[in-house]
Amino acid sequence: MKDLGAARKILGMEIIRDRERRKLFLSQRSYIKKVLARFGMSSSKPIDTPSAANIHLTAMFAPQSEEEKEYMSRVPYASAVGSLMYAMVCTRPDLAHAVSVVSRFMGQPGKEHWQCLVTGYSDSDYAGDVDTRRSMTSYVFTLGGSVVSWKATLQPTVTLSTTEGVHGLDRGCKRRGLVERAG
């Protein structure tokens, strides 16, 4: 046997230890990034306002015309809901209600059901902190119109360009071991 040290991953989830506060966290950040990439959402553009929180889905949104049925036959609805369900069961119980709502329409999902799944918004300012010249990065993800994840943070390094600013947060987190390496 060989001691490989403290576990860093289990079942694809990253294990994060905060020894000071004596806490242990599980993260699926890498998994979520892969899910967004798989469904073509990793480069989604932000819009002015998030979707309304009062969206009410119904079976009446099921495809009616042949054109709608053809469109939905190419949409990976069940795979997207299943991916969200895995995240919900493992580390994100806050997704339970939204996943429950969208999973009701697995038999006949329509465009409205598909479009109400995960929506992400992100923004950053370039050197917005006047004192340190560091950039602020923030994001929010909604599922079925409800906010399920958000964050706003100063990037760990001073950037020399807007391109560098966009990637600064990810590099800083990787350096501190907060995100799983791609691979």
Contact map, one row per residue, 1 for C-alpha under 8 A:
111000000000000000000000000000000000000000000000000000000000000000000000000000000000000000000000000000000000000000000000000000000000000000000000000000000000000000000000000000000000000
111100000000000000000000000000000000000000000000000000000000000000000000000000000000000000000000000000000000000000000000000000000000000000000000000000000000000000000000000000000000000
111110000000000000000000000000000000000000000000000000000000000000000000000000000000000000000000000000000000000000000000000000000000000000000000000000000000000000000000000000000000000
011111100000000000000000000000000000000000000000000000000000000000000000000000000000000000000000000000000000000000000000000000000000000000000000000000000000000000000000000000000000000
001111100000000000000000000000000000000000000000000000000000000000000000000000000000000000000000000000000000000000000000000000000000000000000000000000000000000000000000000000000000000
000111110000000000000000000000000000000000000000000000000000000000000000000000000000000000000000000000000000000000000000000000000000000000000000000000000000000000000000000000000000000
000111111100001000000000000000000000000000000000000000000000000000000000000000000000000000000000000000000000000000000000000000000000000000000000000000000000000000000000000000000000000
000001111100011100000000000000000000000000000000000000000000000000000000000000000000000000000000000000000000000000000000000000000000000000000000000000000000000000000000000000000000000
000000111111111000000000000000000000000000000000000000000000000000000000000000000000000000000000000000000000000000000000000000000000000000000000000000000000000000000000000000000000000
000000111111111000000000000000000000000000000000000000000000000000000000000000000000000000000000000000000000000000000000000000000000000000000000000000000000000000000000000000000000000
000000001111100000000000000000000000000000000000000000000000000000000000000000000000000000000000000000000000000000000000000000000000000000000000000000000000000000000000000000000000000
000000001111110000000000000100100000000000000000000000000000000000000000000000000000000000000000000000000000000000000000000000000000000000000000000000000000000000000000000000000000000
000000001111111000000000011100100000000000000000000000000000000000000000000000000000000000000000000000000000000000000000000000000000000000000000000000000000000000000000000000000000000
000000011101111100000000011100000000000000000000000000000000000000000000000000000000000000000000000000000000000000000000000000000000000000000000000000000000000000000000000000000011000
000000111100111110000001111000000000000000000000000000000000000000000000000000000000000000000000000000000000000000000000000000000000000000000000000000000000000000000000000000000000000
000000010000011111000001111000000000000000000000000000000000000000000000000000000000000000000000000000000000000000000000000000000000000000000000000000000000000000000000000000000100000
000000000000001111100111100000000000000000000000000000000000000000000000000000000000000000000000000000000000000000000000000000000000000000000000000000000000000000000000000000000000000
000000000000000111111111000000000000000000000000000000000000000000000000000000000000000000000000000000000000000000000000000000000000000000000000000000000000000000000000000000000000000
000000000000000011111110000000000000000000000000000000000000000000000000000000000000000000000000000000000000000000000000000000000000000000000000000000000000000000000000000000000000000
000000000000000001111110000000000000000000000000000000000000000000000000000000000000000000000000000000000000000000000000000000000000000000000000000000000000000000000000000000000000000
000000000000000001111110000000000000000000000000000000000000000000000000000000000000000000000000000000000000000000000000000000000000000000000000000000000000000000000000000000000000000
000000000000000011111111000000000000000000000000000000000000000000000000000000000000000000000000000000000000000000000000000000000000000000000000000000000000000000000000000000000000000
000000000000000011111111100000000000000000000000000000000000000000000000000000000000000000000000000000000000000000000000000000000000000000000000000000000000000000000000000000000000000
000000000000001111000111110000000000000000000000000000000000000000000000000000000000000000000000000000000000000000000000000000000000000000000000000000000000000000000000000000000000000
000000000000001110000011111000000000000000000000000000000000000000000000000000000000000000000000000000000000000000000000000000000000000000000000000000000000000000000000000000000000000
000000000000111100000001111100000000000000000000000000000000000000000000000000000000000000100000000000000000000000000000000000000000000000000000000000000000000000000000000000000000000
000000000000111100000000111110000000000000000000000000000000000000000000000000000000000000100000000000000000000000000000000000000000000000000000000000000000000000000000000000000000000
000000000001110000000000011111110000000000000000000000000000000000000000000000000000001000100000000000000000000000000000000000000000000000000000000000000000000000000000000000000000000
000000000000000000000000001111111000000000000000000000000000000000000000000000000000000000000000000000000000000000000000000000000000000000000000000000000000000000000000000000000011000
000000000000000000000000000111111100000000000000000000000000000000000000000000000000000000000000000000000000000000000000000000000000000000000000000000000000000000000000000000000011110
000000000001100000000000000111111110000000000000000000000000000000000000000000000000000000000000000000000000000000000000000000000000000000000000000000000000000000000000000000000000000
000000000000000000000000000111111111000000000000000000000000000000000000000000000000001000000000000000000000000000000000000000000000000000000000000000000000000000000000000000000000000
000000000000000000000000000011111111100001000000000000000000000000000000000000000000000000000000000000000000000000000000000000000000000000000000000000000000000000000000000000000000000
000000000000000000000000000001111111110000000000000000000000000000000000000000000000000000000000000000000000000000000000000000000000000000000000000000000000000000000000000000000000000
000000000000000000000000000000111111111000000000000000000000000000000000000000010010000000000000000000000000000000000000000000000000000000000000000000000000000000000000000000000000000
000000000000000000000000000000011111111111000000000000000000000000000000000000000000000000000000000000000000000000000000000000000000000000000000000000000000000000000000000000000000000
000000000000000000000000000000001111111111000000000000000000000000000000000000000000000000000000000000000000000000000000000000000000000000000000000000000000000000000000000000000000000
000000000000000000000000000000000111111110000000000000000000000000000000000000000000000000000000000000000000000000000000000000000000000000000000000000000000000000000000000000000000000
000000000000000000000000000000000011111111000000000000000000000000000000000000010000000000000000000000000000000000000000000000000000000000000000000000000000000000000000000000000000000
000000000000000000000000000000000001111111110000000000000000000000000000000000000000000000000000000000000000000000000000000000000000000000000000000000000000000000000000000000000000000
000000000000000000000000000000000001111111110000000000000000000000000000000000000000000000000000000000000000000000000000000000000000000000000000000000000000000000000000000000000000000
000000000000000000000000000000001001101111110000000000000000000000000000000000000000000000000000000000000000000000000000000000000000000000000000000000000000000000000000000000000000000
000000000000000000000000000000000000000111111000000000000000000000000000000000000000000000000000000000000000000000000000000000000000000000000000000000000000000000000000000000000000000
000000000000000000000000000000000000000111111100000000000000000000000000000000000000000000000000000000000000000000000001100000000000000000000000000000000000000000000000000000000000000
000000000000000000000000000000000000000000111110000000000000000000000000000000000000000000000000000000000000000000000000110000000000000000000000000000000000000000000000000000000000000
000000000000000000000000000000000000000000011111000000000000000000000000000000000000000000000000000000000000000000000001111000000000000000000000000000000000000000000000000000000000000
000000000000000000000000000000000000000000001111110000000000000000000000000000000000000000000000000000000000000000000000100000000000000000000000000000000000000000000000000000000000000
000000000000000000000000000000000000000000000111110000000000000000000000000000000000000000000000000000000000000000000000000000000000000000000000000000000000000000000000000000000000000
000000000000000000000000000000000000000000000011111000000000000000000000000000000000000000000000000000000000000000000000000000000000000000000000000000000000000000000000000000000000000
000000000000000000000000000000000000000000000011111100000000000000000000000000000000000000000000000000000000000000000010100000000000000000000100100000000000000000000000000000000000000
000000000000000000000000000000000000000000000000111110000000000000000000000000000000000000000000000000000000000000000000000000000000000000000100100000000000000000000000000000000000000
000000000000000000000000000000000000000000000000011111100000000000000000000000000000000000000000000000000000000000000000000000000000000000000000100000000000000000000000000000000000000
000000000000000000000000000000000000000000000000001111100000000000000000000000000000000000000000000000000000000000000000000000000000000000000001110000000000000000000000000000000000000
000000000000000000000000000000000000000000000000000111110000000000000000000000000000000000000000000000000000000000000000000000000000000000000000100000000000000000000000000000000000000
000000000000000000000000000000000000000000000000000111111000000000000000000000000000000000000000000000000000000000000000000000000000000000000001100000000000000000000000000000000000000
000000000000000000000000000000000000000000000000000001111100000000000000000000000000000000000000000000000000000000000000000000000000000000000000000000000000000000000000000000000000000
000000000000000000000000000000000000000000000000000000111110100000000000000000000000000000000000000011000000000110000000000000000000000000000000000000000000000000000000000000000000000
000000000000000000000000000000000000000000000000000000011111100000000000000000000000000000000000000000000000000000000000000000000000000000000000000000000000000000000000000000000000000
000000000000000000000000000000000000000000000000000000001111110000000000000000000000000000000000000000001001100000000000000000000000000000000000000000000000000000000000000000000000000
000000000000000000000000000000000000000000000000000000000111110000000000000000000000000000000000000000000000000000000000000000000000000000000000000000000000000000000000000000000000000
000000000000000000000000000000000000000000000000000000001111111000000000000000000000000000000000000000000000111110000000000000000000000000000000000000000000000000000000000000000000000
000000000000000000000000000000000000000000000000000000000011111100000000000000000000000000000000000000000001111000000000000000000000000000000000000000000000000000000000000000000000000
000000000000000000000000000000000000000000000000000000000000111111011001000000000000000000000000000000000001111000000000000000000000000000000000000000000000000000000000000000000000000
000000000000000000000000000000000000000000000000000000000000011111011000000000000000000000000000000000000000000000000000000000000000000000000000000000000000000000000000000000000000000
000000000000000000000000000000000000000000000000000000000000001111111000000000000000000000000000000000000000000000000000000000000000000000000000000000000000000000000000000000000000000
000000000000000000000000000000000000000000000000000000000000001111111100000000000000000000000000000000000000000000000000000000000000000000000000000000000000000000000000000000000000000
000000000000000000000000000000000000000000000000000000000000000011111110000000000000000000000000000000000000000000000000000000000000000000000000000000000000000000000000000000000000000
000000000000000000000000000000000000000000000000000000000000001111111111000000000000000000000000000000000000011000000000000000000000000000000000000000000000000000000000000000000000000
000000000000000000000000000000000000000000000000000000000000001111111111100000000000000000000000000000000000000000000000000000000000000000000000000000000000000000000000000000000000000
000000000000000000000000000000000000000000000000000000000000000001111111110000000000000000000000000000000000000000000000000000000000000000000000000000000000000000000000000000000000000
000000000000000000000000000000000000000000000000000000000000000000111111111000000000000000000000000000000000000000000000000000000000000000000000000000000000000000000000000000000000000
000000000000000000000000000000000000000000000000000000000000001000011111111000000000000000000000000000000000111000000000000000000000000000000000000000000000000000000000000000000000000
000000000000000000000000000000000000000000000000000000000000000000001111111100000000000000000000000000000000000000000000000000000000000000000000000000000000000000000000000000000000000
000000000000000000000000000000000000000000000000000000000000000000000111111100000000000000000000000000000000000000000000000000000000000000000000000000000000000000000000000000000000000
000000000000000000000000000000000000000000000000000000000000000000000011111110000000000000000000000000000000000001000000000000000000000000000000000000000000000000000000000000000000000
000000000000000000000000000000000000000000000000000000000000000000000000111111110000000000000000000000000000000000000000000000000000000000000000000000000000000000000000000000000000000
000000000000000000000000000000000000000000000000000000000000000000000000001111111000000000000000000000000100100001000000000000000000000000000000000000000000000000000000000000000000000
000000000000000000000000000000000000000000000000000000000000000000000000000111111100000000000000000000000100000000000000000000000000000000000000000000000000000000000000000000000000000
000000000000000000000000000000000000000000000000000000000000000000000000000111111110000000000000000000000000000000000000000000000000000000000000000000000000000000000000000000000000000
000000000000000000000000000000000010001000000000000000000000000000000000000111111111000000000000000000000000000000000000000000000000000000000000000000000000000000000000000000000000000
000000000000000000000000000000000000000000000000000000000000000000000000000011111111100000000000001001100000000000000000000000000000000000000000000000000000000000000000000000000000000
000000000000000000000000000000000000000000000000000000000000000000000000000001111111110000000000000000000000000000000000000000000000000000000000000000000000000000000000000000000000000
000000000000000000000000000000000010000000000000000000000000000000000000000000111111111000000000000000000000000000000000000000000000000000000000000000000000000000000000000000000000000
000000000000000000000000000000000000000000000000000000000000000000000000000000011111111100000010001000000000000000000000000000000000000000000000000000000000000000000000000000000000000
000000000000000000000000000000000000000000000000000000000000000000000000000000001111111110000001001000000000000000000000000000000000000000000000000000000000000000000000000000000000000
000000000000000000000000000000000000000000000000000000000000000000000000000000000111111111000000000000000000000000000000000000000000000000000000000000000000000000000000000000000000000
000000000000000000000000000100010000000000000000000000000000000000000000000000000011111111110000000000000000000000000000000000000000000000000000000000000000000000000000000000000000000
000000000000000000000000000000000000000000000000000000000000000000000000000000000001111111111111001000000000000000000000000000000000000000000000000000000000000000000000000000000000000
000000000000000000000000000000000000000000000000000000000000000000000000000000000000111111111000000000000000000000000000000000000000000000000000000000000000000000000000000000000000000
000000000000000000000000000000000000000000000000000000000000000000000000000000000000011111111000000000000000000000000000000000000000000000000000000000000000000000000000000000000000000
000000000000000000000000011100000000000000000000000000000000000000000000000000000000001111111000000000000000000000000000000000000000000000000000000000000000000000000000000000000000000
000000000000000000000000000000000000000000000000000000000000000000000000000000000000001111111111000000000000000000000000000000000000000000000000000000000000000000000000000000000000000
000000000000000000000000000000000000000000000000000000000000000000000000000000000000000111111111000000000000000000000000000000000000000000000000000000000000000000000000000000000000000
000000000000000000000000000000000000000000000000000000000000000000000000000000000000000100011111100000000000000000000000000000000000000000000000000100000000000000000000000000000000000
000000000000000000000000000000000000000000000000000000000000000000000000000000000001000100011111111000000000000000000000000000000000000000000010000100000000000000000000000000000000000
000000000000000000000000000000000000000000000000000000000000000000000000000000000000100100011111111100000000000000000000000000000000000000000000000000000000000000000000000000000000000
000000000000000000000000000000000000000000000000000000000000000000000000000000000000000000000111111110000000000000000000000000000000000000000000000000000000000000000000000000000000000
000000000000000000000000000000000000000000000000000000000000000000000000000000000000000000000011111111000000000000000000000000000000000000000011010000000000000000000000000000000000000
000000000000000000000000000000000000000000000000000000000000000000000000000000001001100100000011111111100000000000000000000000000000000000000000000000000000000000000000000000000000000
000000000000000000000000000000000000000000000000000000000000000000000000000000000000000000000001111111110000000000000000000000000000000000000000000000000000000000000000000000000000000
000000000000000000000000000000000000000000000000000000001000000000000000000000000000000000000000111111111000000000000000000000000000000000000000000000000000000000000000000000000000000
000000000000000000000000000000000000000000000000000000001000000000000000000000001000000000000000011111111100000010001000000000000000000000000001000000000000000000000000000000000000000
000000000000000000000000000000000000000000000000000000000000000000000000000000001000000000000000001111111100000000000000000000000000000000000000000000000000000000000000000000000000000
000000000000000000000000000000000000000000000000000000000000000000000000000000000000000000000000000111111110000000000000000000000000000000000000000000000000000000000000000000000000000
000000000000000000000000000000000000000000000000000000000010000000000000000000000000000000000000000011111111100010000000000000000000000000000000000000000000000000000000000000000000000
000000000000000000000000000000000000000000000000000000000000000000000000000011000000000000000000000001111111100000000000000000000000000000000000000000000000000000000000000000000000000
000000000000000000000000000000000000000000000000000000000000000000000000000000000000000000000000000000011111100000000000000000000000000000000000000000000000000000000000000000000000000
000000000000000000000000000000000000000000000000000000000010011000000000000000000000000000000000000000001111110000000000000000000000000000000000000000000000000000000000000000000000000
000000000000000000000000000000000000000000000000000000000010111000000001000010000000000000000000000000001111111011000000000000000000000000000000000000000000000000000000000000000000000
000000000000000000000000000000000000000000000000000000000000111000010001000000000000000000000000000000000001111111000000000000000000000000000000000000000000000000000000000000000000000
000000000000000000000000000000000000000000000000000000000000111000010001000000000000000000000000000000000000111111100000000000000000000000000000000000000000000000000000000000000000000
000000000000000000000000000000000000000000000000000000001000100000000000000000000000000000000000000000000000011111110000000000000000000000000000000000000000000000000000000000000000000
000000000000000000000000000000000000000000000000000000001000100000000000000000000000000000000000000001001000111111111000000000000000000000000000000000000000000000000000000000000000000
000000000000000000000000000000000000000000000000000000000000000000000000001010000000000000000000000000000000111111111000000000000000000000000000000000000000000000000000000000000000000
000000000000000000000000000000000000000000000000000000000000000000000000000000000000000000000000000000000000001111111100000000000000000000000000000000000000000000000000000000000000000
000000000000000000000000000000000000000000000000000000000000000000000000000000000000000000000000000000000000000111111110000000000000000000000011100000000000000000000000000000000000000
000000000000000000000000000000000000000000000000000000000000000000000000000000000000000000000000000001000000000011111110000000000000000000000111000000000000000000000000000000000000000
000000000000000000000000000000000000000000000000000000000000000000000000000000000000000000000000000000000000000000111111000000000000000000001111000000000000000000000000000000000000000
000000000000000000000000000000000000000000000000010000000000000000000000000000000000000000000000000000000000000000011111100000000000000000001110000000000000000000000000000000000000000
000000000000000000000000000000000000000000010100000000000000000000000000000000000000000000000000000000000000000000000111110000000000000000111100000000000000000000000000000000000000000
000000000000000000000000000000000000000000011110010000000000000000000000000000000000000000000000000000000000000000000011111000000000000000111000000000000000000000000000000000000000000
000000000000000000000000000000000000000000001100000000000000000000000000000000000000000000000000000000000000000000000001111100000000000011110000000000000000000000000000000000000000000
000000000000000000000000000000000000000000000100000000000000000000000000000000000000000000000000000000000000000000000000111110000000000011100000000000000000000000000000000000000000000
000000000000000000000000000000000000000000000000000000000000000000000000000000000000000000000000000000000000000000000000011111000000001111000000000000000000000000001100000000000000000
000000000000000000000000000000000000000000000000000000000000000000000000000000000000000000000000000000000000000000000000001111110000001110000000000000000000000000000000000000000000000
000000000000000000000000000000000000000000000000000000000000000000000000000000000000000000000000000000000000000000000000000111110000011100000000000000000000001011001000000000000000000
000000000000000000000000000000000000000000000000000000000000000000000000000000000000000000000000000000000000000000000000000011111101111100000000000000000000011000000000000000000000000
000000000000000000000000000000000000000000000000000000000000000000000000000000000000000000000000000000000000000000000000000011111100111100000000000000000000000000000000000000000000000
000000000000000000000000000000000000000000000000000000000000000000000000000000000000000000000000000000000000000000000000000000111111111100000000000000000000000000000000000000000000000
000000000000000000000000000000000000000000000000000000000000000000000000000000000000000000000000000000000000000000000000000000111111110000000000000000000000000000000000000000000000000
000000000000000000000000000000000000000000000000000000000000000000000000000000000000000000000000000000000000000000000000000000001111100000000000000000000000000000000000000000000000000
000000000000000000000000000000000000000000000000000000000000000000000000000000000000000000000000000000000000000000000000000000101111110000000000000000000000010000000000000000000000000
000000000000000000000000000000000000000000000000000000000000000000000000000000000000000000000000000000000000000000000000000000111111111000000000000000000000011000000000000000000000000
000000000000000000000000000000000000000000000000000000000000000000000000000000000000000000000000000000000000000000000000000001111101111100000000000000000111111000000000000000000000000
000000000000000000000000000000000000000000000000000000000000000000000000000000000000000000000000000000000000000000000000000111111000111110000000000000000110011000001000000000000000000
000000000000000000000000000000000000000000000000000000000000000000000000000000000000000000000000000000000000000000000000000111111000011111000000000000011110000000000000000000000000000
000000000000000000000000000000000000000000000000000000000000000000000000000000000000000000000000000000000000000000000000011110000000001111100000000000011110000000000100100000000000000
000000000000000000000000000000000000000000000000000000000000000000000000000000000000000000000000000000000000000000000000011100000000000111110000000001111000000000000000000000000000000
000000000000000000000000000000000000000000000000000000000000000000000000000000000000000000000000000000000000000000000001111000000000000011111000000001110000000000000000000000000000000
000000000000000000000000000000000000000000000000000000000000000000000000000000000000000000000000000000000000000000000001110000000000000001111100001111100000000000000000000000000000000
000000000000000000000000000000000000000000000000000000000000000000000000000000000000000000000000000000000000000000000111100000000000000000111110001111000000000000000000000000000000000
000000000000000000000000000000000000000000000000011000000000000000000000000000000000000000000000000000000000000000001111000000000000000000011111111110000000000000000000000000000000000
000000000000000000000000000000000000000000000000000000000000000000000000000000000000000000000010010000000000000000011110000000000000000000001111111100000000000000000000000000000000000
000000000000000000000000000000000000000000000000000010100000000000000000000000000000000000000000010001000000000000011100000000000000000000000111110000000000000000000000000000000000000
000000000000000000000000000000000000000000000000011111100000000000000000000000000000000000000000000000000000000000010000000000000000000000000111111000000000000000000000000000000000000
000000000000000000000000000000000000000000000000000010000000000000000000000000000000000000000000010000000000000000000000000000000000000000000111111100000000000000000000000000000000000
000000000000000000000000000000000000000000000000000000000000000000000000000000000000000000000000000000000000000000000000000000000000000000011110111111000000000000000000000000000000000
000000000000000000000000000000000000000000000000000000000000000000000000000000000000000000000110000000000000000000000000000000000000000000011110011111000000000000000000000000000000000
000000000000000000000000000000000000000000000000000000000000000000000000000000000000000000000000000000000000000000000000000000000000000000011100001111100000000000000000000000000000000
000000000000000000000000000000000000000000000000000000000000000000000000000000000000000000000000000000000000000000000000000000000000000001111000001111110000000000000000000000000000000
000000000000000000000000000000000000000000000000000000000000000000000000000000000000000000000000000000000000000000000000000000000000000001110000000011111000000000000000000000000000000
000000000000000000000000000000000000000000000000000000000000000000000000000000000000000000000000000000000000000000000000000000000000000111100000000001111100000000000000000000000000000
000000000000000000000000000000000000000000000000000000000000000000000000000000000000000000000000000000000000000000000000000000000000000111000000000000111110000000000000000000000000000
000000000000000000000000000000000000000000000000000000000000000000000000000000000000000000000000000000000000000000000000000000000000011110000000000000011111000000000000000000000000000
000000000000000000000000000000000000000000000000000000000000000000000000000000000000000000000000000000000000000000000000000000000000011110000000000000001111110000001001100100000000000
000000000000000000000000000000000000000000000000000000000000000000000000000000000000000000000000000000000000000000000000000000000000010000000000000000000111110000000001100100000000000
000000000000000000000000000000000000000000000000000000000000000000000000000000000000000000000000000000000000000000000000000000000000010000000000000000000011111000000001000100000000000
000000000000000000000000000000000000000000000000000000000000000000000000000000000000000000000000000000000000000000000000000000100001111000000000000000000011111100001000000000000000000
000000000000000000000000000000000000000000000000000000000000000000000000000000000000000000000000000000000000000000000000000001100000111000000000000000000000111111011001000000000000000
000000000000000000000000000000000000000000000000000000000000000000000000000000000000000000000000000000000000000000000000000000000000000000000000000000000000011111011000000000000000000
000000000000000000000000000000000000000000000000000000000000000000000000000000000000000000000000000000000000000000000000000001000000000000000000000000000000001111111000000000000000000
000000000000000000000000000000000000000000000000000000000000000000000000000000000000000000000000000000000000000000000000000001000000000000000000000000000000001111111100000000000000000
000000000000000000000000000000000000000000000000000000000000000000000000000000000000000000000000000000000000000000000000000000000000000000000000000000000000000011111110000000000000000
000000000000000000000000000000000000000000000000000000000000000000000000000000000000000000000000000000000000000000000000000000000000000000000000000000000000001111111111000000000000000
000000000000000000000000000000000000000000000000000000000000000000000000000000000000000000000000000000000000000000000000000101000000001000000000000000000010011111111111100000000000000
000000000000000000000000000000000000000000000000000000000000000000000000000000000000000000000000000000000000000000000000000100000000000010000000000000000000000001111111100000000000000
000000000000000000000000000000000000000000000000000000000000000000000000000000000000000000000000000000000000000000000000000000000000000000000000000000000000000000111111111000000000000
000000000000000000000000000000000000000000000000000000000000000000000000000000000000000000000000000000000000000000000000000000000000000000000000000000000011101000011111111100000000000
000000000000000000000000000000000000000000000000000000000000000000000000000000000000000000000000000000000000000000000000000000000000000010000000000000000011000000001111111110000000000
000000000000000000000000000000000000000000000000000000000000000000000000000000000000000000000000000000000000000000000000000000000000000000000000000000000000000000000011111111000010000
000000000000000000000000000000000000000000000000000000000000000000000000000000000000000000000000000000000000000000000000000000000000000000000000000000000000000000000011111111100000000
000000000000000000000000000000000000000000000000000000000000000000000000000000000000000000000000000000000000000000000000000000000000000000000000000000000011100000000001111111110000000
000000000000000000000000000000000000000000000000000000000000000000000000000000000000000000000000000000000000000000000000000000000000000000000000000000000000000000000000111111111110000
000000000000000000000000000000000000000000000000000000000000000000000000000000000000000000000000000000000000000000000000000000000000000000000000000000000000000000000000011111111111100
000000000000000000000000000000000000000000000000000000000000000000000000000000000000000000000000000000000000000000000000000000000000000000000000000000000000000000000000001111111100000
000000000000000000000000000000000000000000000000000000000000000000000000000000000000000000000000000000000000000000000000000000000000000000000000000000000000000000000000000111111100000
000000000000000000000000000000000000000000000000000000000000000000000000000000000000000000000000000000000000000000000000000000000000000000000000000000000000000000000000000011111111000
000000000000000100000000000000000000000000000000000000000000000000000000000000000000000000000000000000000000000000000000000000000000000000000000000000000000000000000000000011111111000
000000000000010000000000000011000000000000000000000000000000000000000000000000000000000000000000000000000000000000000000000000000000000000000000000000000000000000000000010011001111100
000000000000010000000000000011000000000000000000000000000000000000000000000000000000000000000000000000000000000000000000000000000000000000000000000000000000000000000000000001001111110
000000000000000000000000000001000000000000000000000000000000000000000000000000000000000000000000000000000000000000000000000000000000000000000000000000000000000000000000000001000011111
000000000000000000000000000001000000000000000000000000000000000000000000000000000000000000000000000000000000000000000000000000000000000000000000000000000000000000000000000000000001111
000000000000000000000000000000000000000000000000000000000000000000000000000000000000000000000000000000000000000000000000000000000000000000000000000000000000000000000000000000000000111
